[in-house]
């Protein structure tokens, strides 16, 4: 149900505390995103039962590129210098057992009057400590710098509001009006390590939790941030965490270290990637290709390679525009696949990358790093390119160019195709499109009845879009006359292209074209024909008929499925189709089914 809640927030314009009411979706079950009035909640009961362990394990969270609109600070030990509170003395005075968090201990007590007495005593300890506290090194300068960047700033603390207000009186360059929100234990949200306070702060600030950087010196801060889905920065204050590993997305020894992290999450201006960021990326690059003569670098206009030991260069260029997730993998492999169809080894990759306005440095560096890692995985050298932020695109676009090498006598030219050759396909149709649809349309597929596990399986098809291994096997096999990678337009278009490049007509038995059940399911739900769906991961091969079985066995031994779907006919142009043993109409597509789907939706 919907409940009204109240929170005290700083009004920057007036410098006063104001009461703000908001609505939040509340369920009867305890979940990470539930906000509720303080009382004897399950989280406190779990504490007294011993399940709040001394050394908490931080929850794993996949790091996403930063895009920041707010920074939320812990207070004691983060914005103030550590050591003001004597927790040993507080525990002794309150009778709190060692190893049990103080607030959870108090909330576990059955007598509400005793709870109130101990909370008042705790508040006195905190307020007295606050009177003697001082700002942490660099805290005031950092807050003013964050404000200048246009970011919201907030405080989230397990302490009382009164103690925070008293401690802020000792700040000379910062006032309460510099903070947009203050969440203390007096507010209607469970204290850290619950995520409730962070979600409350995000709602009050009008931002998504993923856009809030949570900074703190305790593992409770990091765990709360992870639960909320926020990026986290662990402040060590120059001391290693005792007994527990730091597990924030970032770790800094002092508050000054936050500036470089925050810069990663701020939008970059239009234009080419700033030289400082380019240099940062290139410094981490490990290039060990002896044939690369001129390395990528700031101010370098070109790359140069030594090809004196090579006989034939094979060139390829292809953009990736359909996807945003795992775009680096697509960009490298769609180009490498085509190089491999010529029997060549992919060697040198260049990328022109366009980012939309608002892209952050972290997002750009993450994509560049992914490109470098994918290239290294496949033995390819990332040797150059261009990166730019522009209003010409609404999402990242990667246009890759790849150069491969092959001996002249091992070059595979589709014009070598001969009548009577068998036509083989590997794996199945629509592999790439299945992965893209699962990643880009996962929510809709769930609503249409697919299970989460089924969608995750389809997302995993991304690992199957390389044809480098089957192309290598085919290139080393006798009798192979042509290879073609299935891309836009699907397997139907690719078969037509194969025939056109080889100058021969081709007959295909449509019933033998392999389609994975998952692909068939996605296509049925979305009204897509899998034969016209972008299909990197499927390789078409023509070979002498008497060599087909040997090649298929070699592929099988490598764990790669293959099937003979047709044969090469006489010289000429055109396709023949069979279905159920009778002539059928050849399926043609004016555009890839994926493009049609996105355009119509």
Buried (B, 14 or more C-beta within 10 A) or exposed (E): EEEEBEBBBBEBEEEEBEEEEBEBEBEEEEEBBBBBEBEEBEBBEBBBEEEBEEEBEBBEBEEEBBBBBBBBBBBBBBBBBBEBBEEEEBBEBBEBEEEBBBBBBBBBBEEEEEBEBBBEBBBBBBBBBBEEBEBBBBBBBBBEBBBEBEBBBBBBBBBBBBBBBBBBEEBEEBEBEBBBBBBBBBBBBBBBBBBBBBBBBBBBBEBBBBBBBBBBBBBBBBBBBBBBBBBBBBBBBEEEBEEBEBBBBBBBEBBBBBBEBBBBBBBBEBEEBBEEBBEBBBEEBEBEBEBBEEBBEEEEEEBEBEBEEBEBBBEBEBBBBBBEEBBBBBBBBBBBBBBBBBBBBBBBBBBBBBBBBEBBBBBBBBBBBBBBEBBBEBEBBBBBBEBBBBEEBEEBBBBBBBBBBBEEEEBBEBEEBBEEBBBBBBBBBBBBBBBBBBBBBBEEBEEEEBEEEBBEBBBEBBEBBBBBBBBBBBBEBEBBBBBBBBBBBBBBBBBBBBBBBBEBBBBBBBEBBBBBEBBBBBBEBBEBBBBBBBBBBBBBBBBBBEBBEBBBEBBEEEEBBBBBBBBBBEEEEEBBBBEEEEEBEBBEBEEBBBBBBBEEE
